[in-house]
Amino acid sequence: MSDSVNEIETQLAALKQEATKAIAATNTLENLEEIRVGYLGKKGQLSKVLGGLGKLQAGDRPRIGALANEVKEAIQQDLDQRRNDLQAAKIQAQLESETLDVSMPAVYRPIGRSHPLNSTIDRVVDIFVGLGYTVANGPEMETDYYNFEALNTPADHPARDMQDTFYLPDGNLLRTHTSSVQIRYMEENEPPIRIVAPGRCYRRDTVDATHSAVFHQVEILAIDEGLTFTDLKGTIKVFLEEIFGEELPIRFRASYFPFTEPSAEVDVQWQGRWLEVMGCGMVDPNVLKKVGYDPEVYTGFAAGFGAERFAMVLHQIDDIRRLYSSDLRFLRQF
């Protein structure tokens, strides 16, 4: 046997032993792949050893080739076994990290609830959307024109005393009602119009059990040809019966608002007593003229009410300030 044959056999035995130790010592699939390439790849150590076969005699080559295949298969078996072990360990570690211990005490997370004011507004809006109305919104900081003048309330009009207004240094103001949304919407849209406008309003009221300087109002407006006070009464009747959940005695009392004529206040008989719930009326022709509508062709009606009043009635809340207290004990009741 030539020295070259003995040298190659020694190299193959050492290569197998070295590869076995390296495979057993690795702890990651990435390193295992590097070992495979280093030993069995095209430019790996086994290929380098076999590169010396050409120097051997023809009779020695088959035996060395068979020995090289045995070394390659042994290394490959070690690689496959180690790969399976590492993959199984990885899966087991993942299972252990994601295991839910059902015996551990639960983390308490309180269930969210809808604020009674928000739920009331949502309920009102849903009713009117079901009647074919579109939701409209406008800015809370308004100009005198949209809040008063366009609504038939000029600077010297006594009706301004009905609403104690927050005026801002730049001449603007915080809107006192959502009626300003009517004007902005009508300026940009042609009849027929049916909108419901919920939103926050501001007045310089003394805060007590039934009044707040910040409150929410919902207003409706309908403009079309041939609308009458009968249409207004029918709409309000359907709405009130829907919101209170039963047929209620309803009465309309003559009243005054600068932007409607005739005007009325609406009462319902609730739990044995008459309760004022909203104001309404036919849109004043001067308001229609302000937005470019012909009052000889179009008529309309409007109605508005405080969302807080409805929330207090529906949920039997005795003090409006409770709606803004952020007291979880109060809110959990709803």
C-alpha positions as CSV (number, residue, x, y, z in Angstrom):
1,M,0.0,0.0,0.0
2,S,1.5,3.3,-1.0
3,D,2.1,6.2,1.4
4,S,-0.5,8.3,-0.5
5,V,-3.2,5.8,0.3
6,N,-2.3,5.7,4.0
7,E,-2.2,9.5,4.1
8,I,-5.7,9.8,2.6
9,E,-7.2,7.2,4.9
10,T,-5.7,9.0,7.9
11,Q,-7.1,12.3,6.6
12,L,-10.6,10.8,6.1
13,A,-10.6,9.2,9.6
14,A,-9.5,12.5,11.2
15,L,-12.1,14.4,9.1
16,K,-14.9,12.1,10.3
17,Q,-13.9,12.5,13.9
18,E,-13.5,16.2,13.7
19,A,-16.9,16.6,12.0
20,T,-18.6,14.4,14.6
21,K,-17.3,16.6,17.4
22,A,-18.3,19.8,15.6
23,I,-21.8,18.6,14.9
24,A,-22.3,17.5,18.5
25,A,-21.1,20.8,19.8
26,T,-23.3,23.1,17.7
27,N,-26.5,24.5,19.3
28,T,-28.2,26.3,16.4
29,L,-29.5,25.3,13.0
30,E,-27.6,28.2,11.4
31,N,-24.2,26.9,12.7
32,L,-25.2,23.4,11.7
33,E,-25.7,24.5,8.1
34,E,-22.3,26.2,8.2
35,I,-20.7,22.9,9.3
36,R,-22.4,21.0,6.5
37,V,-21.1,23.4,3.9
38,G,-17.6,23.3,5.5
39,Y,-17.3,19.6,5.4
40,L,-19.6,18.4,2.6
41,G,-19.9,21.4,0.3
42,K,-18.3,21.6,-3.2
43,K,-15.4,23.4,-1.7
44,G,-15.6,21.6,1.7
45,Q,-12.9,19.6,3.4
46,L,-14.0,16.3,2.0
47,S,-13.8,17.5,-1.5
48,K,-10.2,18.8,-0.8
49,V,-9.2,15.3,0.5
50,L,-10.7,13.6,-2.5
51,G,-8.8,16.0,-4.7
52,G,-5.8,13.8,-4.2
53,L,-7.4,10.6,-5.7
54,G,-5.8,11.4,-9.0
55,K,-2.4,10.7,-7.6
56,L,-3.3,7.2,-6.6
57,Q,-2.8,4.0,-8.6
58,A,-5.9,2.8,-10.4
59,G,-6.3,-0.2,-8.1
60,D,-6.4,1.9,-5.0
61,R,-9.0,4.4,-6.1
62,P,-12.2,2.3,-5.7
63,R,-11.3,1.4,-2.1
64,I,-10.5,5.0,-1.2
65,G,-13.7,6.2,-3.0
66,A,-15.8,3.7,-1.0
67,L,-14.2,4.8,2.2
68,A,-14.9,8.5,1.3
69,N,-18.5,7.6,0.7
70,E,-18.8,5.9,4.1
71,V,-17.3,9.0,5.8
72,K,-19.7,11.3,3.8
73,E,-22.7,9.2,4.8
74,A,-21.6,9.1,8.4
75,I,-21.2,12.9,8.6
76,Q,-24.6,13.3,6.8
77,Q,-26.3,11.0,9.3
78,D,-24.8,13.0,12.2
79,L,-26.0,16.2,10.5
80,D,-29.6,14.9,10.0
81,Q,-29.8,13.6,13.6
82,R,-28.5,16.9,15.1
83,R,-30.9,18.9,12.9
84,N,-33.8,16.9,14.1
85,D,-32.7,17.3,17.7
86,L,-32.3,21.1,17.3
87,Q,-35.7,21.5,15.6
88,A,-37.4,19.5,18.3
89,A,-35.7,21.6,21.0
90,K,-36.8,24.8,19.2
91,I,-40.4,23.7,19.0
92,Q,-40.4,22.6,22.7
93,A,-38.9,25.9,23.8
94,Q,-41.6,27.8,21.8
95,L,-44.4,25.6,23.3
96,E,-43.1,26.3,26.8
97,S,-42.8,30.0,26.2
98,E,-46.4,30.2,24.8
99,T,-48.0,27.9,27.3
100,L,-50.9,29.4,29.2
101,D,-51.0,28.5,32.8
102,V,-54.8,28.4,33.5
103,S,-54.1,28.1,37.2
104,M,-52.6,31.6,37.3
105,P,-54.8,34.4,38.7
106,A,-56.4,36.4,35.8
107,V,-55.4,40.0,35.2
108,Y,-58.5,42.2,35.7
109,R,-59.4,44.4,32.9
110,P,-62.6,46.3,33.3
111,I,-65.1,46.1,30.4
112,G,-65.6,49.3,28.6
113,R,-69.0,50.9,28.6
114,S,-70.7,53.5,26.5
115,H,-71.2,56.8,28.3
116,P,-74.9,57.5,28.8
117,L,-74.6,60.8,26.9
118,N,-72.8,59.2,24.0
119,S,-75.3,56.3,23.8
120,T,-78.2,58.8,23.9
121,I,-76.8,60.8,21.0
122,D,-76.1,57.7,19.0
123,R,-79.6,56.4,19.6
124,V,-81.1,59.7,18.5
125,V,-78.9,59.9,15.4
126,D,-79.8,56.3,14.5
127,I,-83.5,57.1,14.6
128,F,-83.2,60.1,12.3
129,V,-80.9,58.3,9.9
130,G,-83.5,55.6,9.7
131,L,-86.0,58.3,8.7
132,G,-83.7,59.3,5.8
133,Y,-81.7,62.1,7.4
134,T,-78.0,62.8,6.8
135,V,-75.6,63.6,9.7
136,A,-74.1,67.0,9.4
137,N,-71.4,68.7,11.5
138,G,-69.9,72.2,11.8
139,P,-67.2,74.1,13.8
140,E,-67.6,74.7,17.5
141,M,-65.9,78.1,17.1
142,E,-68.3,80.2,15.0
143,T,-68.7,83.6,13.5
144,D,-71.4,86.0,14.6
145,Y,-72.9,85.7,11.1
146,Y,-73.5,81.9,11.3
147,N,-74.5,81.8,14.9
148,F,-76.8,84.8,14.9
149,E,-77.2,87.0,11.8
150,A,-77.9,84.3,9.2
151,L,-80.5,82.8,11.7
152,N,-82.5,86.0,11.6
153,T,-80.9,87.5,14.8
154,P,-79.2,90.8,13.9
155,A,-76.9,92.6,16.3
156,D,-79.7,94.7,18.0
157,H,-82.2,91.8,18.3
158,P,-83.5,91.2,21.8
159,A,-83.4,87.4,21.2
160,R,-79.6,87.5,21.7
161,D,-80.2,88.0,25.4
162,M,-81.8,84.5,25.4
163,Q,-78.3,83.1,24.9
164,D,-75.4,84.4,27.0
165,T,-72.5,83.9,24.6
166,F,-68.8,83.2,25.1
167,Y,-67.1,85.8,22.8
168,L,-63.5,85.3,21.8
169,P,-60.8,88.1,21.6
170,D,-60.7,87.7,17.7
171,G,-64.4,88.5,17.4
172,N,-65.5,84.9,16.9
173,L,-67.5,83.0,19.5
174,L,-68.3,79.6,20.8
175,R,-71.5,78.4,19.2
176,T,-74.5,78.6,21.4
177,H,-76.5,76.0,19.4
178,T,-76.0,73.7,16.5
179,S,-78.4,75.8,14.3
180,S,-75.3,77.3,12.7
181,V,-74.8,73.9,11.0
182,Q,-78.1,74.5,9.2
183,I,-76.8,77.6,7.5
184,R,-73.4,76.1,6.5
185,Y,-75.1,73.0,5.1
186,M,-77.8,75.0,3.1
187,E,-75.1,77.2,1.6
188,E,-73.4,74.2,0.1
189,N,-76.4,72.0,-0.8
190,E,-79.6,72.5,-2.8
191,P,-83.0,71.2,-1.6
192,P,-84.4,68.8,-0.7
193,I,-82.5,68.6,2.5
194,R,-82.9,66.4,5.6
195,I,-80.1,66.6,8.1
196,V,-79.5,65.8,11.8
197,A,-76.7,67.8,13.5
198,P,-75.4,66.7,16.9
199,G,-72.7,68.6,18.6
200,R,-71.2,70.4,21.6
201,C,-72.4,73.9,22.5
202,Y,-71.5,76.6,25.0
203,R,-73.4,79.2,27.0
204,R,-72.5,81.3,30.0
205,D,-74.9,79.4,32.3
206,T,-74.5,79.0,36.0
207,V,-73.7,75.4,36.6
208,D,-76.2,73.6,38.7
209,A,-78.2,70.3,38.7
210,T,-79.9,71.1,35.4
211,H,-77.6,73.6,33.7
212,S,-74.1,73.4,32.3
213,A,-71.8,75.9,30.5
214,V,-70.9,73.1,28.1
215,F,-73.7,70.9,26.7
216,H,-74.7,68.9,23.7
217,Q,-77.5,69.7,21.3
218,V,-79.1,67.7,18.5
219,E,-80.9,69.6,15.7
220,I,-82.9,68.5,12.7
221,L,-83.7,70.4,9.5
222,A,-85.9,69.5,6.6
223,I,-86.3,71.7,3.5
224,D,-88.4,70.7,0.5
225,E,-91.4,71.9,-1.5
226,G,-94.7,71.8,0.3
227,L,-93.5,70.9,3.8
228,T,-96.0,72.0,6.5
229,F,-96.3,72.1,10.3
230,T,-98.2,68.8,10.0
231,D,-95.0,67.2,8.6
232,L,-93.1,68.6,11.6
233,K,-95.6,67.3,14.1
234,G,-95.6,63.8,12.5
235,T,-91.8,63.7,12.5
236,I,-91.5,64.7,16.1
237,K,-94.3,62.3,17.2
238,V,-92.5,59.3,15.5
239,F,-89.2,60.3,17.0
240,L,-90.5,60.8,20.6
241,E,-92.4,57.5,20.5
242,E,-89.3,55.7,19.2
243,I,-86.9,57.3,21.8
244,F,-89.2,56.7,24.8
245,G,-90.4,53.3,23.6
246,E,-94.2,53.9,23.9
247,E,-97.1,56.0,22.7
248,L,-97.0,59.2,24.8
249,P,-99.3,62.1,25.1
250,I,-97.6,64.9,23.3
251,R,-98.5,68.6,23.3
252,F,-97.2,71.6,21.3
253,R,-97.2,75.0,23.0
254,A,-96.7,78.3,21.1
255,S,-93.3,79.8,21.7
256,Y,-90.8,82.1,20.0
257,F,-87.5,81.5,18.3
258,P,-86.0,84.1,15.9
259,F,-85.2,81.5,13.1
260,T,-88.6,79.7,13.0
261,E,-92.2,81.0,12.5
262,P,-94.5,79.7,13.8
263,S,-92.5,78.3,16.7
264,A,-93.5,75.8,19.4
265,E,-92.2,74.0,22.4
266,V,-92.9,70.3,22.8
267,D,-93.9,68.5,26.0
268,V,-94.4,64.8,26.6
269,Q,-96.3,63.2,29.5
270,W,-93.6,61.1,31.1
271,Q,-94.2,59.1,34.3
272,G,-97.3,61.1,35.2
273,R,-96.1,64.6,34.6
274,W,-95.6,67.0,31.6
275,L,-91.9,67.3,30.6
276,E,-90.6,69.9,28.1
277,V,-88.3,68.1,25.7
278,M,-87.6,70.3,22.6
279,G,-88.2,73.5,20.6
280,C,-89.3,73.5,17.0
281,G,-91.0,75.4,14.2
282,M,-91.2,76.2,10.5
283,V,-88.0,77.8,9.1
284,D,-88.4,81.6,8.9
285,P,-88.5,82.8,5.2
286,N,-85.7,85.3,6.1
287,V,-83.4,82.3,6.9
288,L,-84.2,80.7,3.5
289,K,-83.4,84.0,1.8
290,K,-80.0,84.2,3.5
291,V,-78.8,81.0,1.9
292,G,-80.4,81.7,-1.5
293,Y,-83.5,79.6,-1.3
294,D,-86.7,80.9,-2.7
295,P,-89.3,80.9,0.2
296,E,-92.1,81.0,-2.4
297,V,-90.9,77.6,-3.6
298,Y,-89.4,75.9,-0.5
299,T,-90.6,75.5,3.1
300,G,-89.0,73.7,5.9
301,F,-89.0,72.8,9.6
302,A,-86.4,72.6,12.3
303,A,-86.3,71.2,15.8
304,G,-83.6,71.1,18.5
305,F,-83.1,69.7,22.0
306,G,-80.4,69.1,24.6
307,A,-79.0,65.6,24.6
308,E,-78.3,65.9,28.3
309,R,-82.0,66.4,29.1
310,F,-82.8,63.2,27.2
311,A,-80.0,61.2,28.8
312,M,-81.2,62.3,32.3
313,V,-84.8,61.4,31.6
314,L,-84.0,58.0,30.0
315,H,-81.5,57.0,32.6
316,Q,-83.2,58.7,35.6
317,I,-80.1,60.9,36.4
318,D,-80.9,63.6,38.9
319,D,-77.9,65.9,38.3
320,I,-76.4,67.0,35.0
321,R,-73.0,67.3,36.6
322,R,-72.8,63.5,37.0
323,L,-72.5,63.3,33.3
324,Y,-69.1,65.1,33.5
325,S,-67.8,63.8,36.8
326,S,-65.7,60.9,35.2
327,D,-66.7,58.9,38.3
328,L,-66.3,55.2,37.4
329,R,-68.8,54.2,40.1
330,F,-71.4,56.3,38.2
331,L,-70.4,55.2,34.7
332,R,-70.4,51.5,35.6
333,Q,-74.1,51.6,36.1
334,F,-74.5,52.0,32.3
